[in-house]
């Protein structure tokens, strides 16, 4: 053996991110799902969501959740809610397709409408979220 590991030379190995935050900054798209599903968030949760939003500013980010902008502002705060609508906002409504039609929706049981969140600004209405 000549002291080298078997396989490609170290300079030809793929470069993996040193931290999750380097990956969040570097990948082509980040997806946050179920944002705001709890009535309250811990300081750690808040800071993590805010850091993802700040890190991805100007880069592709998809955020999915069932809450309106006002409800998100109550769960997080106005700063986070404003960052969430900093790009295009698309409202997709309708019943929860994961539940059988005969069962009431979970959203209806916890006080949210089964039709999804309030739409907020519509695409193309000239609001800051769509410019």
OpenMM code with the backbone's topology and positions (N, CA, C; nanometers):
from openmm import Vec3, app, unit

residues = "UNK UNK UNK UNK UNK UNK UNK UNK UNK UNK UNK UNK UNK UNK UNK UNK UNK UNK UNK UNK UNK UNK UNK UNK UNK UNK UNK UNK UNK UNK UNK UNK UNK UNK UNK UNK UNK UNK UNK UNK UNK UNK UNK UNK UNK UNK UNK UNK UNK UNK UNK UNK UNK UNK UNK UNK UNK UNK UNK UNK UNK UNK UNK UNK UNK UNK UNK UNK UNK UNK UNK UNK UNK UNK UNK UNK UNK UNK UNK UNK UNK UNK UNK UNK UNK UNK UNK UNK UNK UNK UNK UNK UNK UNK UNK UNK UNK UNK UNK UNK UNK UNK UNK UNK UNK UNK UNK UNK UNK UNK UNK UNK UNK UNK UNK UNK UNK UNK UNK UNK UNK UNK UNK UNK UNK UNK UNK UNK UNK UNK UNK".split()
positions = [
    Vec3(0.0841, -0.1186, 0.0000),
    Vec3(0.0000, 0.0000, 0.0000),
    Vec3(0.0883, 0.1244, 0.0000),
    Vec3(0.0480, 0.2238, -0.0712),
    Vec3(0.1264, 0.3458, -0.0790),
    Vec3(0.0758, 0.4548, 0.0161),
    Vec3(-0.0089, 0.4198, 0.1142),
    Vec3(-0.0575, 0.5183, 0.2100),
    Vec3(-0.1855, 0.5886, 0.1668),
    Vec3(-0.2332, 0.5588, 0.0460),
    Vec3(-0.3570, 0.6219, -0.0016),
    Vec3(-0.4745, 0.5306, 0.0250),
    Vec3(-0.5893, 0.5923, 0.0512),
    Vec3(-0.7125, 0.5157, 0.0651),
    Vec3(-0.7540, 0.4632, -0.0710),
    Vec3(-0.8202, 0.3503, -0.0712),
    Vec3(-0.8745, 0.3001, -0.1973),
    Vec3(-0.9845, 0.3932, -0.2444),
    Vec3(-0.9995, 0.4076, -0.3710),
    Vec3(-1.1059, 0.4917, -0.4244),
    Vec3(-1.0493, 0.6195, -0.4838),
    Vec3(-1.1379, 0.7147, -0.5162),
    Vec3(-1.0929, 0.8375, -0.5826),
    Vec3(-1.0057, 0.9225, -0.4909),
    Vec3(-0.9264, 1.0044, -0.5523),
    Vec3(-0.8427, 1.0969, -0.4759),
    Vec3(-0.9322, 1.1923, -0.3973),
    Vec3(-0.8905, 1.2360, -0.2775),
    Vec3(-0.9744, 1.3224, -0.1942),
    Vec3(-1.0252, 1.4475, -0.2651),
    Vec3(-0.9477, 1.5032, -0.3577),
    Vec3(-0.9937, 1.6238, -0.4266),
    Vec3(-1.1030, 1.5938, -0.5283),
    Vec3(-1.1304, 1.4668, -0.5549),
    Vec3(-1.2373, 1.4294, -0.6480),
    Vec3(-1.3630, 1.3812, -0.5765),
    Vec3(-1.3596, 1.3748, -0.4439),
    Vec3(-1.4779, 1.3335, -0.3686),
    Vec3(-1.5804, 1.4454, -0.3704),
    Vec3(-1.7097, 1.4108, -0.3648),
    Vec3(-1.8107, 1.5169, -0.3588),
    Vec3(-1.7943, 1.5972, -0.2312),
    Vec3(-1.8239, 1.7237, -0.2387),
    Vec3(-1.8113, 1.8108, -0.1218),
    Vec3(-1.9448, 1.8137, -0.0480),
    Vec3(-1.9445, 1.7694, 0.0752),
    Vec3(-2.0655, 1.7716, 0.1559),
    Vec3(-2.0637, 1.8935, 0.2461),
    Vec3(-2.1801, 1.9506, 0.2746),
    Vec3(-2.1834, 2.0706, 0.3598),
    Vec3(-2.1317, 2.0389, 0.5003),
    Vec3(-2.0616, 2.1346, 0.5574),
    Vec3(-2.0086, 2.1180, 0.6923),
    Vec3(-2.1197, 2.1295, 0.7965),
    Vec3(-2.2203, 2.2084, 0.7664),
    Vec3(-2.3324, 2.2262, 0.8590),
    Vec3(-2.4632, 2.2242, 0.7810),
    Vec3(-2.5701, 2.2049, 0.8520),
    Vec3(-2.7025, 2.2100, 0.7881),
    Vec3(-2.7278, 2.3488, 0.7300),
    Vec3(-2.6748, 2.4529, 0.7936),
    Vec3(-2.6985, 2.5893, 0.7444),
    Vec3(-2.6254, 2.6143, 0.6138),
    Vec3(-2.5100, 2.5530, 0.5951),
    Vec3(-2.4410, 2.5628, 0.4666),
    Vec3(-2.5259, 2.4960, 0.3589),
    Vec3(-2.5874, 2.3826, 0.3926),
    Vec3(-2.6739, 2.3129, 0.2967),
    Vec3(-2.7970, 2.3964, 0.2649),
    Vec3(-2.8597, 2.4561, 0.3660),
    Vec3(-2.9782, 2.5401, 0.3449),
    Vec3(-2.9436, 2.6553, 0.2518),
    Vec3(-2.8253, 2.7089, 0.2657),
    Vec3(-2.7828, 2.8207, 0.1813),
    Vec3(-2.7499, 2.7756, 0.0396),
    Vec3(-2.6991, 2.6537, 0.0240),
    Vec3(-2.6406, 2.6103, -0.1024),
    Vec3(-2.7333, 2.5332, -0.1948),
    Vec3(-2.8308, 2.4602, -0.1415),
    Vec3(-2.9129, 2.3755, -0.2271),
    Vec3(-3.0026, 2.4585, -0.3185),
    Vec3(-3.0500, 2.3957, -0.4246),
    Vec3(-3.1317, 2.4660, -0.5237),
    Vec3(-3.2687, 2.5064, -0.4686),
    Vec3(-3.3277, 2.4224, -0.3852),
    Vec3(-3.4624, 2.4491, -0.3328),
    Vec3(-3.4728, 2.3940, -0.1918),
    Vec3(-3.5334, 2.4723, -0.1033),
    Vec3(-3.5640, 2.4276, 0.0329),
    Vec3(-3.7153, 2.4264, 0.0466),
    Vec3(-3.7686, 2.3211, 0.1099),
    Vec3(-3.9121, 2.3087, 0.1327),
    Vec3(-3.9369, 2.3011, 0.2825),
    Vec3(-4.0206, 2.3908, 0.3336),
    Vec3(-4.0683, 2.3857, 0.4721),
    Vec3(-4.2143, 2.3461, 0.4665),
    Vec3(-4.2472, 2.2338, 0.5250),
    Vec3(-4.3847, 2.1841, 0.5222),
    Vec3(-4.4445, 2.1930, 0.6620),
    Vec3(-4.5762, 2.2075, 0.6665),
    Vec3(-4.6503, 2.2126, 0.7930),
    Vec3(-4.6079, 2.3298, 0.8807),
    Vec3(-4.5774, 2.4432, 0.8193),
    Vec3(-4.5379, 2.5617, 0.8956),
    Vec3(-4.6589, 2.6152, 0.9715),
    Vec3(-4.6407, 2.6374, 1.0999),
    Vec3(-4.7464, 2.6940, 1.1828),
    Vec3(-4.8498, 2.5944, 1.2291),
    Vec3(-4.8183, 2.4654, 1.2296),
    Vec3(-4.9193, 2.3663, 1.2667),
    Vec3(-4.9459, 2.3624, 1.4164),
    Vec3(-4.8601, 2.4207, 1.4958),
    Vec3(-4.8819, 2.4246, 1.6407),
    Vec3(-4.9239, 2.5649, 1.6808),
    Vec3(-5.0011, 2.5737, 1.7867),
    Vec3(-5.0501, 2.7042, 1.8319),
    Vec3(-4.9405, 2.7941, 1.8858),
    Vec3(-4.8352, 2.7353, 1.9390),
    Vec3(-4.7228, 2.8128, 1.9899),
    Vec3(-4.5940, 2.7468, 1.9414),
    Vec3(-4.4881, 2.8243, 1.9375),
    Vec3(-4.3585, 2.7706, 1.8982),
    Vec3(-4.2555, 2.8078, 2.0039),
    Vec3(-4.1572, 2.7209, 2.0204),
    Vec3(-4.0488, 2.7485, 2.1145),
    Vec3(-3.9561, 2.8541, 2.0548),
    Vec3(-3.8718, 2.9099, 2.1380),
    Vec3(-3.7725, 3.0057, 2.0879),
    Vec3(-3.6831, 2.9408, 1.9827),
    Vec3(-3.6445, 2.8140, 2.0069),
    Vec3(-3.5587, 2.7431, 1.9121),
    Vec3(-3.6298, 2.7280, 1.7778),
    Vec3(-3.7572, 2.6871, 1.7808),
    Vec3(-3.8345, 2.6695, 1.6574),
    Vec3(-3.8447, 2.8024, 1.5831),
    Vec3(-3.8799, 2.9088, 1.6548),
    Vec3(-3.8925, 3.0416, 1.5942),
    Vec3(-3.7608, 3.0823, 1.5270),
    Vec3(-3.6504, 3.0717, 1.6014),
    Vec3(-3.5208, 3.1127, 1.5477),
    Vec3(-3.4798, 3.0277, 1.4276),
    Vec3(-3.5142, 2.8993, 1.4291),
    Vec3(-3.4804, 2.8113, 1.3173),
    Vec3(-3.5569, 2.8514, 1.1919),
    Vec3(-3.6886, 2.8723, 1.2044),
    Vec3(-3.7692, 2.9142, 1.0883),
    Vec3(-3.7204, 3.0489, 1.0365),
    Vec3(-3.6968, 3.1425, 1.1261),
    Vec3(-3.6507, 3.2757, 1.0847),
    Vec3(-3.5151, 3.2664, 1.0145),
    Vec3(-3.4268, 3.1818, 1.0655),
    Vec3(-3.2951, 3.1680, 1.0026),
    Vec3(-3.3060, 3.1062, 0.8635),
    Vec3(-3.3939, 3.0080, 0.8460),
    Vec3(-3.4147, 2.9511, 0.7130),
    Vec3(-3.4660, 3.0596, 0.6179),
    Vec3(-3.5650, 3.1364, 0.6625),
    Vec3(-3.6202, 3.2428, 0.5776),
    Vec3(-3.5134, 3.3462, 0.5419),
    Vec3(-3.4323, 3.3857, 0.6392),
    Vec3(-3.3263, 3.4833, 0.6127),
    Vec3(-3.2189, 3.4255, 0.5201),
    Vec3(-3.1810, 3.2998, 0.5433),
    Vec3(-3.0775, 3.2354, 0.4624),
    Vec3(-3.1227, 3.2188, 0.3180),
    Vec3(-3.2516, 3.1920, 0.2982),
    Vec3(-3.3031, 3.1670, 0.1635),
    Vec3(-3.3541, 3.2923, 0.0935),
    Vec3(-3.3351, 3.4092, 0.1520),
    Vec3(-3.3829, 3.5323, 0.0892),
    Vec3(-3.3264, 3.5443, -0.0521),
    Vec3(-3.4154, 3.5609, -0.1498),
    Vec3(-3.3754, 3.5727, -0.2900),
    Vec3(-3.3470, 3.4402, -0.3578),
    Vec3(-3.3676, 3.3286, -0.2866),
    Vec3(-3.3437, 3.1952, -0.3427),
    Vec3(-3.4733, 3.1153, -0.3366),
    Vec3(-3.4864, 3.0126, -0.4185),
    Vec3(-3.6093, 2.9332, -0.4180),
    Vec3(-3.6375, 2.8684, -0.2818),
    Vec3(-3.7583, 2.8941, -0.2322),
    Vec3(-3.8051, 2.8400, -0.1047),
    Vec3(-3.9541, 2.8144, -0.1176),
    Vec3(-3.9972, 2.6951, -0.0830),
    Vec3(-4.1387, 2.6601, -0.0857),
    Vec3(-4.1822, 2.6364, 0.0590),
    Vec3(-4.2857, 2.7093, 0.1009),
    Vec3(-4.3373, 2.6967, 0.2371),
    Vec3(-4.4826, 2.6554, 0.2271),
    Vec3(-4.5191, 2.5481, 0.2969),
    Vec3(-4.6566, 2.4988, 0.2939),
    Vec3(-4.7123, 2.4962, 0.4357),
    Vec3(-4.8381, 2.5351, 0.4482),
    Vec3(-4.9055, 2.5323, 0.5775),
    Vec3(-5.0532, 2.5567, 0.5597),
    Vec3(-5.1271, 2.5429, 0.6677),
    Vec3(-5.2721, 2.5579, 0.6619),
    Vec3(-5.3224, 2.6873, 0.7234),
    Vec3(-5.2343, 2.7760, 0.7625),
    Vec3(-5.2769, 2.8970, 0.8323),
    Vec3(-5.2768, 3.0187, 0.7410),
    Vec3(-5.3636, 3.1119, 0.7723),
    Vec3(-5.3662, 3.2399, 0.7016),
    Vec3(-5.2464, 3.3231, 0.7455),
    Vec3(-5.2217, 3.4310, 0.6760),
    Vec3(-5.1129, 3.5210, 0.7122),
    Vec3(-5.1333, 3.5755, 0.8537),
    Vec3(-5.2563, 3.6134, 0.8875),
    Vec3(-5.2840, 3.6645, 1.0219),
    Vec3(-5.2558, 3.5588, 1.1282),
    Vec3(-5.2954, 3.4356, 1.1026),
    Vec3(-5.2710, 3.3282, 1.1990),
    Vec3(-5.1212, 3.3001, 1.2124),
    Vec3(-5.0472, 3.3042, 1.1017),
    Vec3(-4.9021, 3.2859, 1.1079),
    Vec3(-4.8373, 3.3975, 1.1897),
    Vec3(-4.8877, 3.5199, 1.1752),
    Vec3(-4.8345, 3.6321, 1.2535),
    Vec3(-4.8606, 3.6110, 1.4024),
    Vec3(-4.9713, 3.5456, 1.4365),
    Vec3(-4.9994, 3.5171, 1.5775),
    Vec3(-4.9093, 3.4055, 1.6304),
    Vec3(-4.8841, 3.3032, 1.5495),
    Vec3(-4.7997, 3.1918, 1.5922),
    Vec3(-4.6534, 3.2357, 1.6000),
    Vec3(-4.6051, 3.3064, 1.4990),
    Vec3(-4.4659, 3.3530, 1.4956),
    Vec3(-4.4640, 3.5000, 1.5367),
    Vec3(-4.4651, 3.5891, 1.4421),
    Vec3(-4.4803, 3.7329, 1.4632),
    Vec3(-4.4890, 3.7984, 1.3259),
    Vec3(-4.5068, 3.9307, 1.3251),
    Vec3(-4.5225, 4.0017, 1.1985),
    Vec3(-4.3981, 3.9923, 1.1102),
    Vec3(-4.2796, 3.9868, 1.1709),
    Vec3(-4.1567, 3.9806, 1.0908),
    Vec3(-4.1504, 3.8512, 1.0103),
    Vec3(-4.1810, 3.7385, 1.0761),
    Vec3(-4.1789, 3.6099, 1.0065),
    Vec3(-4.2905, 3.6057, 0.9025),
    Vec3(-4.4102, 3.6503, 0.9393),
    Vec3(-4.5222, 3.6501, 0.8440),
    Vec3(-4.4879, 3.7340, 0.7213),
    Vec3(-4.4246, 3.8479, 0.7406),
    Vec3(-4.3893, 3.9340, 0.6285),
    Vec3(-4.2852, 3.8672, 0.5390),
    Vec3(-4.1901, 3.7932, 0.5975),
    Vec3(-4.0918, 3.7212, 0.5169),
    Vec3(-4.1581, 3.6083, 0.4377),
    Vec3(-4.2599, 3.5467, 0.4980),
    Vec3(-4.3287, 3.4363, 0.4302),
    Vec3(-4.4030, 3.4828, 0.3053),
    Vec3(-4.4497, 3.6059, 0.3024),
    Vec3(-4.5207, 3.6543, 0.1835),
    Vec3(-4.4316, 3.7447, 0.0985),
    Vec3(-4.3009, 3.7376, 0.1187),
    Vec3(-4.2074, 3.8197, 0.0438),
    Vec3(-4.1953, 3.7796, -0.1022),
    Vec3(-4.2460, 3.6655, -0.1385),
    Vec3(-4.2420, 3.6196, -0.2779),
    Vec3(-4.3828, 3.5977, -0.3279),
    Vec3(-4.4002, 3.5025, -0.4138),
    Vec3(-4.5331, 3.4705, -0.4664),
    Vec3(-4.6102, 3.3872, -0.3651),
    Vec3(-4.7363, 3.4208, -0.3465),
    Vec3(-4.8236, 3.3467, -0.2561),
    Vec3(-4.9302, 3.2786, -0.3409),
    Vec3(-4.9417, 3.1489, -0.3250),
    Vec3(-5.0418, 3.0725, -0.3991),
    Vec3(-5.1324, 3.0045, -0.2978),
    Vec3(-5.2606, 3.0320, -0.3053),
    Vec3(-5.3584, 2.9690, -0.2174),
    Vec3(-5.4153, 2.8461, -0.2870),
    Vec3(-5.4055, 2.7333, -0.2187),
    Vec3(-5.4639, 2.6103, -0.2700),
    Vec3(-5.5638, 2.5645, -0.1654),
    Vec3(-5.6914, 2.5757, -0.1957),
    Vec3(-5.7953, 2.5419, -0.0990),
    Vec3(-5.8587, 2.4081, -0.1291),
    Vec3(-5.9494, 2.3701, -0.0414),
    Vec3(-6.0233, 2.2469, -0.0605),
    Vec3(-6.0176, 2.1616, 0.0636),
    Vec3(-6.0949, 2.0554, 0.0633),
    Vec3(-6.0973, 1.9671, 0.1807),
    Vec3(-5.9676, 1.8876, 0.1924),
    Vec3(-5.9450, 1.8353, 0.3097),
    Vec3(-5.8289, 1.7511, 0.3354),
    Vec3(-5.8503, 1.6181, 0.2643),
    Vec3(-5.7734, 1.5929, 0.1591),
    Vec3(-5.7921, 1.4713, 0.0798),
    Vec3(-5.7351, 1.3475, 0.1469),
    Vec3(-5.6658, 1.3641, 0.2579),
    Vec3(-5.6138, 1.2491, 0.3304),
    Vec3(-5.7212, 1.1843, 0.4163),
    Vec3(-5.8317, 1.2564, 0.4400),
    Vec3(-5.9396, 1.2034, 0.5225),
    Vec3(-6.0523, 1.1506, 0.4350),
    Vec3(-6.1164, 1.0399, 0.4763),
    Vec3(-6.2342, 0.9925, 0.4019),
    Vec3(-6.3443, 1.0984, 0.4065),
    Vec3(-6.4241, 1.1055, 0.3033),
    Vec3(-6.5290, 1.2073, 0.2939),
    Vec3(-6.6298, 1.1966, 0.4075),
    Vec3(-6.6463, 1.0787, 0.4662),
    Vec3(-6.7462, 1.0610, 0.5709),
    Vec3(-6.7009, 1.1155, 0.7063),
    Vec3(-6.5700, 1.1352, 0.7251),
    Vec3(-6.5199, 1.1871, 0.8526),
    Vec3(-6.5084, 1.3382, 0.8463),
    Vec3(-6.5400, 1.4083, 0.9562),
    Vec3(-6.5194, 1.5534, 0.9563),
    Vec3(-6.3702, 1.5841, 0.9513),
    Vec3(-6.3363, 1.6956, 0.8929),
    Vec3(-6.1944, 1.7292, 0.8827),
    Vec3(-6.1387, 1.7673, 1.0188),
    Vec3(-6.0109, 1.7434, 1.0372),
    Vec3(-5.9432, 1.7815, 1.1608),
    Vec3(-5.9460, 1.9329, 1.1763),
    Vec3(-5.9357, 2.0049, 1.0642),
    Vec3(-5.9359, 2.1507, 1.0706),
    Vec3(-6.0675, 2.2014, 1.1281),
    Vec3(-6.1776, 2.1396, 1.0905),
    Vec3(-6.3068, 2.1821, 1.1423),
    Vec3(-6.3171, 2.1549, 1.2921),
    Vec3(-6.2521, 2.0486, 1.3373),
    Vec3(-6.2573, 2.0142, 1.4786),
    Vec3(-6.1753, 2.1104, 1.5634),
    Vec3(-6.0704, 2.1700, 1.5081),
    Vec3(-5.9900, 2.2611, 1.5891),
    Vec3(-6.0166, 2.4074, 1.5566),
    Vec3(-6.1278, 2.4365, 1.4905),
    Vec3(-6.1691, 2.5739, 1.4698),
    Vec3(-6.1271, 2.6365, 1.3393),
    Vec3(-6.0501, 2.5675, 1.2577),
    Vec3(-6.0146, 2.6216, 1.1270),
    Vec3(-6.1175, 2.5756, 1.0264),
    Vec3(-6.1307, 2.6482, 0.9211),
    Vec3(-6.2257, 2.6058, 0.8187),
    Vec3(-6.1678, 2.4881, 0.7435),
    Vec3(-6.2512, 2.3962, 0.6998),
    Vec3(-6.2056, 2.2807, 0.6244),
    Vec3(-6.1621, 2.3169, 0.4844),
    Vec3(-6.1902, 2.4394, 0.4405),
    Vec3(-6.1555, 2.4813, 0.3054),
    Vec3(-6.0140, 2.5356, 0.2958),
    Vec3(-5.9377, 2.5284, 0.4026),
    Vec3(-5.8007, 2.5766, 0.3976),
    Vec3(-5.7911, 2.7177, 0.4490),
    Vec3(-5.6743, 2.7780, 0.4409),
    Vec3(-5.6521, 2.9108, 0.4954),
    Vec3(-5.7193, 3.0179, 0.4120),
    Vec3(-5.7336, 3.1358, 0.4715),
    Vec3(-5.7838, 3.2464, 0.3926),
    Vec3(-5.6798, 3.2774, 0.2867),
    Vec3(-5.7218, 3.3179, 0.1700),
    Vec3(-5.6291, 3.3251, 0.0581),
    Vec3(-5.5214, 3.4301, 0.0705),
    Vec3(-5.5405, 3.5357, 0.1470),
    Vec3(-5.4392, 3.6398, 0.1525),
    Vec3(-5.4319, 3.7089, 0.0181),
    Vec3(-5.3184, 3.7691, -0.0152),
    Vec3(-5.3106, 3.8411, -0.1423),
    Vec3(-5.3175, 3.7456, -0.2602),
    Vec3(-5.3898, 3.7849, -0.3616),
    Vec3(-5.4016, 3.7026, -0.4824),
    Vec3(-5.2855, 3.7354, -0.5753),
    Vec3(-5.2449, 3.6375, -0.6527),
    Vec3(-5.1373, 3.6622, -0.7482),
    Vec3(-5.1801, 3.7657, -0.8494),
    Vec3(-5.0912, 3.8576, -0.8758),
    Vec3(-5.1173, 3.9574, -0.9775),
    Vec3(-5.2028, 4.0728, -0.9306),
    Vec3(-5.2281, 4.0853, -0.7989),
    Vec3(-5.3141, 4.1941, -0.7519),
    Vec3(-5.2361, 4.3211, -0.7226),
    Vec3(-5.1036, 4.3201, -0.7447),
    Vec3(-5.0213, 4.4383, -0.7220),
    Vec3(-4.9707, 4.4505, -0.5804),
    Vec3(-5.0043, 4.3546, -0.4935),
    Vec3(-4.9572, 4.3609, -0.3555),
    Vec3(-4.8075, 4.3350, -0.3520),
    Vec3(-4.7395, 4.3739, -0.2428),
    Vec3(-4.5950, 4.3521, -0.2364),
    Vec3(-4.5556, 4.2067, -0.2565),
    Vec3(-4.6421, 4.1137, -0.2193),
    Vec3(-4.6090, 3.9712, -0.2329),
    Vec3(-4.6063, 3.9254, -0.3772),
    Vec3(-4.6633, 4.0032, -0.4675),
    Vec3(-4.6719, 3.9574, -0.6073),
    Vec3(-4.5927, 4.0456, -0.7027),
    Vec3(-4.5219, 4.1426, -0.6536),
    Vec3(-4.4441, 4.2297, -0.7426),
    Vec3(-4.3098, 4.1725, -0.7714),
] * unit.nanometer
topology = app.Topology()
chain = topology.addChain("A")
for resn in residues:
    res = topology.addResidue(resn, chain)
    for name in ("N", "CA", "C"):
        topology.addAtom(name, app.Element.getBySymbol(name[0]), res)
